[in-house]
Amino acid sequence: MKCRKLLGGDCIKRERSILHGLYIQAGFAIAGTLLFLLLLLWAADFKTAVLLLVYYVLFLSLLWVSVRNTRRMHRVILQKAESEKKAVEAELEQKRQQLLALENQINPHFLYNTLDTFRGLALENGDRHLSDMIEALSVMFKYSVNYDVEMVSINAELNYLSKYIQLQQLRFPDRFEYQEVINCTPEQLLLEMCPRFVLQPLVENAIRHGLRNVRRGGCITVSLEIREGDFYIDVEDNGCGMSQQQVASINQRFKKPEQPEDGNRTAEGQEDTKVRKGQGGIGLGNVNKRIKMFCGEEYGLKVISTPEVGTQIVVCLPLYKEAREG
């Protein structure tokens, strides 16, 4: 069953107990049917046969109610086990991040100070371009090594994204324009929370894949708004787009993020993998999985795309508590 991998012993015991009950009920059904047939053969008259039939129908009705209640109990147990599994997964992910922080615990202050030294040297030599790149890199580094924080504000994600955009536009001055369309208040950007590293991987994916053949005139737009009782972020590009088969494959994987990879993928599936993995960055599948893990299964990513027109990645997040209650 669904929960065996993570909650093996306890879940299996509960399942076995339910299945044992179903087996007993099936045995009663078979035995009752055989008894009814025997009594029906020995019935003295038509009236006795009808009476036996009424008793048999009542017996089957009671048995059906019992089976239905048992199956309902089975579903409740599975739902509880699935909920426990998700809680354990979230805890394991947090511990993994903490372990990663310990493994990478090169004194961050040394690196901050080194980057600041390089920036000072660049300013002394009049190289403002290099100084700005080092400053942006330093801000991104400070954000990325803060492993203790899993959920951050949308405002923090936008600040991190702005530094990434700054570096990319310094590297490729005329390749693309970046714009933000914000249809919510600054207070809402501070209150709305999401897992770290949601926006930057989506924009990186747009640059690496959507605009891979664009050398000039590209455009990436990030739109933020509250609609239909949730918080939505749309990341759009005017790049090469994808076929409907590729879009369907990606969205199917987003709905089932734990679906195992197989070795016999189609060309669309291989392209899907490239898009999700982002060639070394945090892939879209990773972003989608973390959103579902920390926000709920009903949230995550969706892709809309048209070949030679562009791609839109829609991020759906739960609206912060104050707005929901208001």
C-alpha positions as CSV (number, residue, x, y, z in Angstrom):
1,M,0.0,0.0,0.0
2,K,0.9,3.7,-0.2
3,C,2.3,4.1,3.2
4,R,4.4,0.9,3.5
5,K,7.7,2.4,2.5
6,L,7.9,5.0,5.2
7,L,5.6,3.7,8.0
8,G,6.1,0.0,7.4
9,G,5.4,-1.9,10.6
10,D,2.5,0.0,12.1
11,C,0.7,0.5,8.7
12,I,1.0,-3.1,7.7
13,K,-0.4,-4.3,11.0
14,R,-3.4,-2.1,10.5
15,E,-3.9,-3.1,6.9
16,R,-3.7,-6.8,7.9
17,S,-6.3,-6.3,10.5
18,I,-8.7,-4.7,8.0
19,L,-8.0,-7.4,5.4
20,H,-8.5,-10.1,8.0
21,G,-11.9,-8.7,8.7
22,L,-12.8,-8.6,5.0
23,Y,-11.8,-12.2,4.6
24,I,-14.0,-13.2,7.5
25,Q,-16.9,-11.3,6.0
26,A,-16.3,-13.0,2.6
27,G,-16.4,-16.3,4.4
28,F,-19.7,-15.5,6.1
29,A,-21.1,-14.5,2.7
30,I,-20.1,-17.8,1.1
31,A,-21.3,-19.9,4.1
32,G,-24.6,-18.0,4.2
33,T,-25.2,-18.4,0.5
34,L,-24.5,-22.2,0.7
35,L,-26.8,-22.6,3.7
36,F,-29.5,-20.6,2.0
37,L,-29.3,-22.9,-1.1
38,L,-29.4,-26.0,1.0
39,L,-32.4,-24.8,3.0
40,L,-34.1,-23.7,-0.2
41,L,-33.8,-27.2,-1.6
42,W,-35.3,-28.7,1.6
43,A,-38.1,-26.1,1.8
44,A,-41.5,-27.8,2.4
45,D,-43.6,-25.3,0.5
46,F,-43.5,-22.0,-1.4
47,K,-44.2,-19.9,1.7
48,T,-41.2,-21.3,3.5
49,A,-39.0,-20.6,0.4
50,V,-40.1,-17.0,0.3
51,L,-39.4,-16.6,4.0
52,L,-35.9,-18.0,3.5
53,L,-35.4,-15.6,0.6
54,V,-36.4,-12.6,2.9
55,Y,-34.0,-13.8,5.6
56,Y,-31.2,-14.2,3.0
57,V,-31.8,-10.7,1.6
58,L,-31.6,-9.3,5.2
59,F,-28.4,-11.3,5.8
60,L,-26.8,-9.9,2.6
61,S,-27.9,-6.3,3.6
62,L,-26.3,-6.5,7.0
63,L,-23.2,-8.0,5.5
64,W,-23.0,-5.3,2.9
65,V,-23.3,-2.6,5.6
66,S,-20.5,-4.3,7.5
67,V,-18.2,-4.5,4.4
68,R,-18.9,-0.8,3.6
69,N,-18.0,0.2,7.1
70,T,-14.8,-1.9,7.0
71,R,-13.8,-0.3,3.7
72,R,-14.5,3.2,5.0
73,M,-12.3,2.4,8.0
74,H,-9.6,1.2,5.6
75,R,-9.7,4.5,3.7
76,V,-9.5,6.5,6.9
77,I,-6.5,4.5,8.0
78,L,-4.8,5.0,4.6
79,Q,-5.5,8.7,4.7
80,K,-4.0,9.0,8.2
81,A,-1.0,7.0,7.2
82,E,-0.5,9.1,4.1
83,S,-0.7,12.3,6.3
84,E,1.9,10.8,8.7
85,K,4.1,9.9,5.7
86,K,4.0,13.5,4.4
87,A,4.9,14.8,7.8
88,V,7.9,12.4,8.1
89,E,9.0,13.4,4.6
90,A,8.9,17.1,5.5
91,E,11.0,16.4,8.6
92,L,13.5,14.3,6.7
93,E,13.9,17.0,4.1
94,Q,14.6,19.5,6.8
95,K,17.1,17.2,8.4
96,R,18.7,16.7,5.0
97,Q,19.1,20.4,4.6
98,Q,20.6,20.7,8.0
99,L,23.1,18.0,7.2
100,L,23.9,19.7,4.0
101,A,24.6,22.9,5.9
102,L,27.0,21.0,8.2
103,E,28.8,19.4,5.3
104,N,29.3,22.8,3.6
105,Q,30.2,24.6,6.8
106,I,33.2,26.4,5.3
107,N,33.3,29.6,7.4
108,P,30.8,31.7,5.4
109,H,32.1,34.9,7.0
110,F,35.4,34.2,5.4
111,L,33.7,34.0,2.0
112,Y,31.6,37.1,2.6
113,N,34.7,39.1,3.7
114,T,36.6,37.8,0.7
115,L,33.9,38.8,-1.7
116,D,33.7,42.3,-0.1
117,T,37.5,42.6,-0.5
118,F,37.3,41.7,-4.2
119,R,34.5,44.3,-4.5
120,G,36.6,46.9,-2.8
121,L,39.5,46.2,-5.2
122,A,37.3,46.5,-8.2
123,L,36.0,49.9,-7.0
124,E,39.6,51.0,-6.4
125,N,40.4,50.1,-10.0
126,G,37.3,51.9,-11.3
127,D,35.6,48.7,-12.4
128,R,32.0,49.4,-11.4
129,H,30.8,46.6,-13.7
130,L,32.8,43.9,-11.8
131,S,31.9,45.5,-8.4
132,D,28.2,45.2,-9.1
133,M,28.6,41.6,-10.1
134,I,30.5,40.7,-6.9
135,E,27.9,42.5,-4.8
136,A,25.0,40.6,-6.4
137,L,26.9,37.3,-6.0
138,S,27.6,38.1,-2.3
139,V,23.9,38.8,-1.7
140,M,22.9,35.5,-3.4
141,F,25.5,33.6,-1.5
142,K,24.2,34.9,1.9
143,Y,20.6,33.9,0.9
144,S,21.6,30.4,-0.4
145,V,23.6,29.3,2.7
146,N,20.8,30.1,5.2
147,Y,19.7,26.4,5.5
148,D,17.8,26.9,8.7
149,V,15.0,28.7,6.9
150,E,12.6,26.7,4.7
151,M,9.8,29.2,4.1
152,V,10.5,32.8,3.1
153,S,8.4,35.7,2.0
154,I,7.7,36.4,-1.7
155,N,9.5,39.7,-1.2
156,A,12.7,37.9,-0.2
157,E,12.4,35.6,-3.3
158,L,12.0,38.7,-5.5
159,N,15.1,40.3,-4.0
160,Y,17.1,37.1,-4.6
161,L,15.7,36.9,-8.1
162,S,16.7,40.5,-8.8
163,K,20.3,39.7,-8.1
164,Y,20.2,36.7,-10.4
165,I,18.7,38.8,-13.2
166,Q,21.3,41.5,-12.6
167,L,24.1,38.9,-13.0
168,Q,22.5,37.4,-16.2
169,Q,22.0,40.8,-17.8
170,L,25.6,41.8,-17.0
171,R,26.8,38.7,-18.7
172,F,24.4,39.0,-21.7
173,P,23.5,42.7,-22.0
174,D,21.0,42.6,-24.8
175,R,19.7,39.0,-24.7
176,F,16.5,39.6,-22.8
177,E,14.4,42.2,-21.0
178,Y,13.0,41.4,-17.5
179,Q,9.8,42.9,-16.1
180,E,7.6,42.4,-13.1
181,V,3.8,42.9,-13.0
182,I,2.8,43.1,-9.4
183,N,-0.9,43.2,-8.7
184,C,-0.7,43.1,-4.9
185,T,0.5,45.4,-2.1
186,P,4.0,45.5,-0.6
187,E,2.4,44.2,2.6
188,Q,1.0,41.2,0.8
189,L,4.5,40.4,-0.6
190,L,5.9,40.4,2.9
191,L,3.1,38.2,4.3
192,E,2.9,35.7,1.5
193,M,5.2,32.7,2.2
194,C,6.7,30.1,-0.1
195,P,9.6,27.6,0.0
196,R,13.0,29.0,-0.7
197,F,14.3,28.9,-4.3
198,V,10.9,29.0,-6.2
199,L,11.3,32.0,-8.5
200,Q,15.0,31.9,-9.5
201,P,14.9,28.3,-10.9
202,L,11.8,29.1,-13.0
203,V,13.5,32.2,-14.5
204,E,16.7,30.2,-15.0
205,N,14.7,27.5,-16.8
206,A,13.2,30.2,-19.1
207,I,16.7,31.6,-19.9
208,R,18.3,28.2,-20.4
209,H,15.5,26.5,-22.4
210,G,12.9,29.0,-23.5
211,L,15.4,31.6,-24.8
212,R,18.1,29.1,-25.7
213,N,18.0,30.2,-29.4
214,V,17.5,33.9,-28.6
215,R,20.5,36.2,-28.8
216,R,18.6,39.5,-28.8
217,G,15.0,40.7,-28.0
218,G,14.0,38.1,-25.5
219,C,11.5,38.9,-22.7
220,I,10.8,37.4,-19.4
221,T,7.8,38.6,-17.3
222,V,7.0,37.6,-13.7
223,S,3.4,38.4,-12.7
224,L,2.1,38.2,-9.1
225,E,-1.5,38.4,-8.0
226,I,-4.2,37.0,-5.7
227,R,-7.0,35.2,-7.6
228,E,-9.5,32.5,-6.8
229,G,-8.5,32.5,-3.2
230,D,-4.9,31.6,-3.8
231,F,-1.6,33.4,-4.6
232,Y,-0.4,33.0,-8.2
233,I,3.0,33.7,-9.8
234,D,3.3,33.5,-13.6
235,V,6.7,33.3,-15.2
236,E,6.4,33.9,-19.0
237,D,9.0,34.0,-21.8
238,N,8.7,34.7,-25.5
239,G,11.0,31.8,-26.5
240,C,10.7,28.6,-28.6
241,G,7.8,27.1,-26.6
242,M,7.0,23.4,-26.4
243,S,4.7,20.9,-28.2
244,Q,1.4,20.0,-26.5
245,Q,2.8,16.4,-26.0
246,Q,5.7,17.8,-24.0
247,V,3.4,20.1,-22.0
248,A,1.1,17.2,-21.2
249,S,4.0,15.0,-20.1
250,I,5.5,17.7,-17.8
251,N,2.1,18.5,-16.2
252,Q,1.4,14.8,-15.7
253,R,4.7,14.5,-13.8
254,F,3.9,17.6,-11.8
255,K,0.7,15.9,-10.7
256,K,2.6,12.8,-9.7
257,P,6.1,14.1,-8.5
258,E,7.0,10.7,-7.0
259,Q,6.5,8.8,-10.2
260,P,9.8,6.9,-10.9
261,E,11.8,7.6,-13.9
262,D,12.0,4.7,-16.4
263,G,14.7,4.0,-19.0
264,N,12.4,3.8,-22.0
265,R,11.2,7.4,-22.3
266,T,10.0,9.0,-25.5
267,A,11.6,12.1,-27.0
268,E,9.0,14.2,-25.2
269,G,9.9,12.6,-21.9
270,Q,13.6,13.2,-22.5
271,E,12.9,16.9,-23.2
272,D,10.7,16.9,-20.1
273,T,13.7,15.7,-18.0
274,K,16.0,18.4,-19.5
275,V,13.5,21.1,-18.6
276,R,12.9,19.8,-15.1
277,K,16.6,19.3,-14.3
278,G,17.6,22.7,-15.6
279,Q,21.1,21.4,-16.5
280,G,22.6,21.6,-13.1
281,G,20.3,24.1,-11.3
282,I,17.3,23.3,-9.2
283,G,14.9,21.6,-11.6
284,L,11.2,22.4,-12.0
285,G,10.3,19.0,-10.6
286,N,12.3,19.9,-7.4
287,V,10.4,23.2,-7.1
288,N,7.0,21.5,-7.6
289,K,7.8,18.7,-5.1
290,R,8.9,21.1,-2.4
291,I,5.8,23.3,-2.9
292,K,3.6,20.2,-2.5
293,M,5.6,19.0,0.5
294,F,5.4,22.3,2.4
295,C,2.1,23.8,1.1
296,G,-0.1,20.8,0.2
297,E,-0.8,18.5,-2.7
298,E,-3.3,20.9,-4.3
299,Y,-0.5,23.5,-4.9
300,G,2.5,23.4,-7.3
301,L,3.4,24.2,-10.9
302,K,1.6,24.0,-14.2
303,V,3.0,24.7,-17.7
304,I,1.2,26.4,-20.6
305,S,3.1,26.7,-23.8
306,T,2.8,27.3,-27.6
307,P,5.5,26.4,-30.1
308,E,7.4,29.5,-31.4
309,V,5.3,31.7,-29.1
310,G,6.6,31.1,-25.6
311,T,6.0,29.3,-22.3
312,Q,4.2,30.2,-19.1
313,I,4.8,28.5,-15.8
314,V,2.0,29.0,-13.3
315,V,2.9,28.7,-9.6
316,C,-0.1,28.2,-7.3
317,L,0.5,28.9,-3.5
318,P,-1.8,29.0,-0.5
319,L,-2.9,32.5,0.4
320,Y,-1.5,33.6,3.8
321,K,-3.7,33.1,6.8
322,E,-4.7,36.8,7.4
323,A,-5.9,37.2,3.8
324,R,-7.9,33.9,3.9
325,E,-9.6,34.8,7.2
326,G,-10.2,38.4,6.0
